[in-house]
Amino acid sequence: MLSLLHGKSVEPHLLMRRIPLEQVPEDEKEAAAWLQNLFVEKDKIIDSFLETGSFFKTSGIKEVPAYVNKRRLCSLVNFVCWAVFSLSCIFYYVITSLLAANWTAFITALSVLGLFYWLMGQAINKTQISKASNYGSSKSVAK
């Protein structure tokens, strides 16, 4: 996400599948074992992707055809319209405060914009997986 904030391109890869509810055991112990096996399978898929760039090459999961979403014109038009509207309002306020020599409003507007940019960076920085806790990653030793 931080790379998006800095304007770098990102290519997401996503693997989704439906799990019918009939496959999920109703018994608590069986459901726990089923869920643990599902997480083991997920870890194999992630390891395969990190090593080979494919979810299926070394994971042992049957390959499914890729589906690539086509870019839609209406999404671009929606984004451009909102960007033009919001940026024109912001620039109008900043430029009129500058032309009216209202330095307090000008500095306040730039400070608010800078604060929003900094807060967005902090929010993204706090949610990075590299900063996650190690809770639950190793078995705790009984005292």
C-alpha positions as CSV (number, residue, x, y, z in Angstrom):
1,M,0.0,0.0,0.0
2,L,2.9,2.4,0.7
3,S,4.0,1.9,-2.9
4,L,0.6,3.1,-4.1
5,L,0.9,6.2,-1.9
6,H,4.2,6.9,-3.6
7,G,2.7,6.4,-7.1
8,K,4.4,3.1,-7.9
9,S,2.5,0.4,-9.8
10,V,1.3,-2.7,-8.1
11,E,0.3,-6.1,-9.7
12,P,-1.9,-8.0,-7.4
13,H,-2.3,-11.8,-7.5
14,L,-5.3,-13.4,-5.9
15,L,-6.5,-17.0,-5.5
16,M,-10.1,-17.5,-4.5
17,R,-12.3,-20.6,-4.3
18,R,-15.6,-21.5,-2.9
19,I,-15.8,-24.0,-0.1
20,P,-19.3,-25.6,0.1
21,L,-20.7,-25.6,3.6
22,E,-21.3,-29.3,3.4
23,Q,-17.5,-29.9,3.4
24,V,-17.1,-28.1,6.8
25,P,-17.5,-30.6,9.7
26,E,-20.0,-29.7,12.4
27,D,-18.1,-31.3,15.2
28,E,-15.8,-28.9,17.0
29,K,-12.7,-31.1,16.9
30,E,-13.3,-32.2,13.4
31,A,-13.8,-28.6,12.3
32,A,-10.6,-27.5,14.1
33,A,-8.6,-30.3,12.3
34,W,-10.3,-29.3,9.0
35,L,-9.4,-25.7,9.5
36,Q,-5.8,-26.5,10.4
37,N,-5.5,-28.6,7.2
38,L,-6.9,-25.6,5.3
39,F,-4.2,-23.3,6.7
40,V,-1.5,-25.9,5.9
41,E,-2.8,-25.9,2.3
42,K,-2.8,-22.1,2.3
43,D,0.8,-22.0,3.5
44,K,1.8,-24.5,0.7
45,I,0.1,-22.3,-1.9
46,I,1.8,-19.1,-0.6
47,D,5.2,-20.9,-0.5
48,S,4.7,-22.0,-4.1
49,F,3.8,-18.5,-5.2
50,L,6.8,-17.0,-3.4
51,E,9.2,-19.6,-4.9
52,T,7.9,-19.9,-8.4
53,G,5.5,-17.1,-9.1
54,S,2.6,-19.6,-9.5
55,F,0.1,-20.8,-6.9
56,F,0.1,-24.3,-8.3
57,K,3.6,-25.4,-9.4
58,T,4.9,-26.8,-6.1
59,S,1.8,-26.7,-3.9
60,G,0.1,-29.9,-5.1
61,I,-3.1,-28.0,-5.8
62,K,-4.9,-28.5,-9.2
63,E,-4.3,-25.6,-11.5
64,V,-7.3,-23.5,-12.4
65,P,-7.5,-21.1,-15.4
66,A,-6.5,-17.5,-14.6
67,Y,-9.2,-14.8,-14.8
68,V,-8.0,-11.3,-15.5
69,N,-10.4,-8.4,-15.0
70,K,-10.6,-6.1,-17.9
71,R,-10.3,-2.4,-17.1
72,R,-13.6,-0.6,-17.4
73,L,-14.1,2.8,-18.7
74,C,-16.8,3.7,-16.2
75,S,-14.3,3.2,-13.3
76,L,-11.8,5.6,-15.0
77,V,-14.5,8.2,-15.6
78,N,-15.7,8.0,-12.0
79,F,-12.2,8.4,-10.6
80,V,-11.3,11.3,-13.0
81,C,-14.6,13.1,-12.2
82,W,-14.1,12.9,-8.4
83,A,-10.4,13.7,-8.7
84,V,-11.1,16.8,-10.8
85,F,-13.9,17.9,-8.5
86,S,-12.0,17.5,-5.2
87,L,-8.7,18.9,-6.6
88,S,-10.4,21.9,-8.1
89,C,-12.0,22.7,-4.8
90,I,-8.7,22.3,-2.9
91,F,-6.7,24.3,-5.5
92,Y,-9.4,27.0,-5.6
93,Y,-9.2,27.4,-1.8
94,V,-5.4,27.4,-1.8
95,I,-5.0,29.8,-4.7
96,T,-7.6,32.3,-3.4
97,S,-6.0,32.3,0.0
98,L,-2.7,33.0,-1.6
99,L,-4.0,35.7,-3.9
100,A,-5.9,37.4,-1.0
101,A,-2.7,37.3,1.0
102,N,-4.5,35.3,3.7
103,W,-1.4,33.6,4.9
104,T,-3.1,32.0,7.8
105,A,-5.6,30.2,5.6
106,F,-2.9,29.3,3.0
107,I,-0.5,27.8,5.6
108,T,-3.4,26.0,7.3
109,A,-4.6,24.5,4.0
110,L,-1.1,23.3,3.1
111,S,-0.6,22.0,6.7
112,V,-3.9,20.0,6.5
113,L,-2.9,18.5,3.2
114,G,0.5,17.6,4.5
115,L,-1.0,16.2,7.6
116,F,-3.4,14.0,5.6
117,Y,-0.5,12.7,3.5
118,W,1.6,11.9,6.6
119,L,-1.3,10.2,8.4
120,M,-2.0,8.1,5.3
121,G,1.6,7.0,5.3
122,Q,1.5,6.3,9.0
123,A,-1.7,4.2,8.7
124,I,-0.2,2.2,5.9
125,N,3.1,1.8,7.7
126,K,1.4,0.5,10.8
127,T,-0.5,-2.2,8.9
128,Q,2.5,-3.7,7.1
129,I,2.9,-7.5,7.7
130,S,6.6,-7.0,8.5
131,K,5.6,-5.1,11.7
132,A,3.1,-7.8,12.8
133,S,3.5,-9.4,16.2
134,N,4.9,-12.9,16.7
135,Y,2.1,-13.9,18.9
136,G,1.1,-17.5,18.3
137,S,4.0,-18.2,15.9
138,S,5.8,-20.5,18.4
139,K,4.5,-22.8,21.1
140,S,4.6,-21.1,24.5
141,V,6.7,-22.9,27.2
142,A,4.8,-23.8,30.4
143,K,6.4,-22.4,33.5
